[in-house]
Amino acid sequence: MQKPQWRVVWITGASTGIGAALALALARRGCGVAISARSAPDLGDLACQAQGLRGELWPYPLDVTDAAACSATLDRIEAEHGAVELAILNAGTHRALTPETFEVAAFEALMQLNYMGVVNAAVPLLARMRSVGGGQLAITASVAGYRGLPTASGYGASKAALINFAEALKLDLADTGIVVSLINPGFVRTPLTDRNRFSMPFLLEPEDAAARIIRGLQRHRFEIAFPWRFVLGLKLFRLLPYWLYFPLVRRITRA
């Protein structure tokens, strides 16, 4: 039987959506996967779904906004299962904000979870990976971080910060043996996107998203973005001057 590419994986934001689909897909490939999220019962339910698969899911409840807890959780995982060879920092949330609903606390909460939640786990992970001379770190951002979009002044800003963070890490870690990947999904059916009250183009199921992500990780791709037609359109938007970009996006989003 072929050995898994990664013996020990750590996924944050693993209880639902893309994180849960990734955990199960990697367990099917024989990986041992430490799964973290705030809800212990949800993690336990997910671990039960992996029974009978080649690999295992190991629940480690965690609030990624707590930096000390992230470091302590990594200590526990590595003490109990060995070095983390692949980490997918996937925890995040979404909240649409309009001028009528702006409040400082909402922006702070989005940045604390979406951005600092990644940083809190990445710092101890990178220290361990540098000490052993290798490893793989994947960061889940979003195509919403490419440019400003309506109601995304909080969410999009947090994802734009992650994109910049991953790009900088790619350069800083170029000679360390650590592989950095940036995951930029389009619309994927999750509890978060279920809140949306608008048509979501090229909507994917979590299992499809997980398969695309794993293929990209296996190939050591830096950016893993999908679906390609949606991504291509948004990347073209990045090239537009403001005088064209703003009226075009307003027209599209109002339609």
C-alpha positions, 0 to 999 in steps of 0.5 A: 500500500502506498504511503501517504505524502504527509504522515501528520497534517494539522488543519484549523477551521476543520469542523465544517466546510472546506476544512472538514472535507479536506480532513476526510479526503486526507484521511482517505489517503492514509494521512493522520490529521489533527483537526482543530476548531472551537467546537469539540462536539463537531470535531468528535462527530467528524472524527467518527466519520473517518472510522474505517478510513486508511488514516485517522482524525485526531480532535484538538479543540482550539480557538485560534485567536489565542496565540498561547493556545495555538502554540500549546496545541502544536506542542501536544500534536507533535508530542503525541503524533510526531512533526507536522509535515503539512499545516492548512490554516483554514479557520475564518469567518465572514460577515457582510458589512454595510455603512449602516452596520459598521462597528469597530468590533465587527472589523476587529473580530474579522481581523482577529480570527481571519488574519491573526488566527493564521499568524498565531498558528503560523509563528510556532509552526514556522519555528518548528519547520525551520528547525527541521529544515522543511515542511509545508504551510498552506494559508486559506484566503479568498478571491475576495481579497483580490480587490475591494468588493461591496459589503466586504470592507471587513472580510475582504480586507482580512483576506487581502492581508492574508494574501500579502502575508503569504506572498511575503512568506514565500519570499522570506522562506525561499531558501529554508526548504519550507513550501508555502501555498496560498489557497484562494477559493471562489464560492464553496457551499459551506455554512458561511456561504449559506448565509448569502442572499445572492446568486453565487457564480460557479458554486462548488461543493466542499469535496470538489474544493478539497480535491482541487486543494490537495492536487495543488498541494501535491504539486507544491503550487504557490497559489491554488485558486478556483474555479479558474473561470471565476478567478480569471475574471477577478484577476482581470479586474485587478488590472483595471484602472479605478475609473473603470473598475468602480462603475463596472463592479457596481453594475455587476453587483447590482444586477 
